[in-house]
Amino acid sequence: MGIIGRPKEALLCAKAKRQQQMFSVAKAKRQLQMFSVAKAKRQQQMFYLCESEATATNVFCS
């Protein structure tokens, strides 16, 4: 019979596929946002660490 003989099942299958795709896209966006936040935090920490070392070096050299 195929899909033509079962329109309800075909509709449910298509709906499930769309939901899965939307979930995958949303999950990918969240992962990208989390990665971006983590990367920004690491860069900020490295900046402060470098600034602290530079300040400490300048204090000891004076």
Backbone as CSV, one residue per row, in Angstrom:
resi,resn,N_x,N_y,N_z,CA_x,CA_y,CA_z,C_x,C_y,C_z
1,MET,0.820,-1.207,0.000,0.000,0.000,0.000,0.853,1.256,0.000
2,GLY,1.891,1.304,0.814,2.759,2.465,0.827,2.162,3.634,1.577
3,ILE,2.685,4.801,1.298,2.262,6.026,2.000,0.845,6.428,1.624
4,ILE,0.446,6.211,0.381,-0.883,6.626,-0.086,-1.982,5.914,0.697
5,GLY,-1.771,4.678,1.032,-2.764,3.916,1.787,-2.793,4.272,3.257
6,ARG,-1.796,5.000,3.750,-1.703,5.349,5.179,-1.352,6.831,5.356
7,PRO,-2.259,7.722,5.013,-1.935,9.156,5.106,-1.671,9.624,6.535
8,LYS,-2.395,9.029,7.502,-2.210,9.441,8.902,-0.806,9.075,9.390
9,GLU,-0.365,7.860,9.066,0.970,7.422,9.469,2.045,8.268,8.788
10,ALA,1.821,8.588,7.516,2.780,9.413,6.782,2.861,10.806,7.393
11,LEU,1.714,11.354,7.797,1.687,12.680,8.418,2.430,12.657,9.755
12,LEU,2.178,11.614,10.542,2.863,11.503,11.835,4.366,11.342,11.644
13,CYS,4.749,10.568,10.642,6.166,10.360,10.363,6.826,11.676,9.952
14,ALA,6.171,12.437,9.079,6.703,13.728,8.637,6.794,14.697,9.818
15,LYS,5.786,14.688,10.674,5.791,15.560,11.854,6.938,15.190,12.783
16,ALA,7.142,13.903,12.991,8.232,13.438,13.857,9.590,13.848,13.284
17,LYS,9.737,13.743,11.975,10.998,14.139,11.338,11.253,15.635,11.513
18,ARG,10.202,16.454,11.336,10.352,17.902,11.518,10.739,18.234,12.957
19,GLN,10.071,17.562,13.912,10.381,17.800,15.322,11.820,17.404,15.634
20,GLN,12.260,16.292,15.081,13.636,15.834,15.300,14.624,16.843,14.719
21,GLN,14.322,17.354,13.516,15.202,18.341,12.890,15.244,19.622,13.714
22,MET,14.067,20.072,14.187,14.020,21.290,15.004,14.795,21.090,16.299
23,PHE,14.661,19.911,16.908,15.396,19.608,18.136,16.899,19.627,17.871
24,SER,17.305,19.025,16.753,18.727,18.986,16.414,19.286,20.384,16.191
25,VAL,18.526,21.234,15.504,18.962,22.612,15.254,19.054,23.378,16.571
26,ALA,18.043,23.225,17.424,18.049,23.917,18.715,19.221,23.446,19.568
27,LYS,19.478,22.137,19.553,20.595,21.588,20.322,21.920,22.133,19.797
28,ALA,22.073,22.189,18.485,23.303,22.716,17.887,23.501,24.186,18.260
29,LYS,22.421,24.956,18.265,22.518,26.382,18.638,22.950,26.529,20.088
30,ARG,22.356,25.694,20.975,22.738,25.758,22.400,24.198,25.387,22.584
31,GLN,24.644,24.353,21.886,26.039,23.940,22.004,26.971,25.030,21.504
32,LEU,26.602,25.690,20.423,27.424,26.773,19.885,27.468,27.940,20.857
33,GLN,26.322,28.275,21.451,26.286,29.361,22.436,27.143,29.009,23.648
34,MET,27.032,27.777,24.121,27.825,27.360,25.276,29.315,27.399,24.947
35,PHE,29.669,26.971,23.737,31.062,27.008,23.309,31.550,28.446,23.247
36,SER,30.731,29.343,22.705,31.121,30.750,22.592,31.314,31.383,23.967
37,VAL,30.423,31.066,24.893,30.536,31.598,26.256,31.793,31.061,26.919
38,ALA,32.033,29.756,26.782,33.218,29.152,27.388,34.489,29.750,26.785
39,LYS,34.489,29.954,25.479,35.653,30.533,24.810,35.884,31.965,25.296
40,ALA,34.822,32.744,25.412,34.943,34.124,25.886,35.462,34.161,27.325
41,LYS,34.980,33.242,28.164,35.448,33.201,29.551,36.932,32.852,29.610
42,ARG,37.367,31.876,28.784,38.794,31.514,28.764,39.641,32.691,28.298
43,GLN,39.175,33.387,27.269,39.932,34.535,26.771,40.015,35.630,27.825
44,GLN,38.914,35.835,28.532,38.896,36.846,29.584,39.841,36.449,30.716
45,GLN,39.827,35.182,31.099,40.711,34.715,32.160,42.171,34.853,31.743
46,MET,42.467,34.516,30.488,43.842,34.636,29.996,44.267,36.104,29.983
47,PHE,43.356,36.999,29.601,43.671,38.421,29.587,44.006,38.907,30.991
48,TYR,43.152,38.541,31.959,43.402,38.974,33.335,44.678,38.351,33.884
49,LEU,44.953,37.111,33.538,46.175,36.462,33.982,47.396,37.194,33.424
50,CYS,47.356,37.518,32.139,48.472,38.248,31.524,48.625,39.638,32.131
51,GLU,47.495,40.305,32.369,47.551,41.634,32.990,48.132,41.540,34.400
52,SER,47.735,40.521,35.145,48.237,40.351,36.510,49.741,40.084,36.502
53,GLU,50.199,39.242,35.578,51.617,38.953,35.491,52.395,40.191,35.090
54,ALA,51.858,40.961,34.149,52.537,42.182,33.715,52.609,43.179,34.860
55,THR,51.542,43.307,35.612,51.535,44.228,36.743,52.502,43.767,37.818
56,ALA,52.505,42.477,38.104,53.401,41.936,39.122,54.849,42.120,38.683
57,THR,55.125,41.913,37.421,56.504,42.076,36.910,56.926,43.535,37.020
58,ASN,56.015,44.440,36.674,56.334,45.870,36.751,56.569,46.316,38.188
59,VAL,55.829,45.761,39.109,55.976,46.137,40.526,57.333,45.684,41.020
60,PHE,57.754,44.474,40.671,59.026,43.962,41.152,60.217,44.629,40.461
61,CYS,59.988,45.113,39.242,61.090,45.759,38.522,61.308,47.183,38.969
62,SER,60.324,47.804,39.585,60.450,49.214,39.965,61.373,49.420,41.133
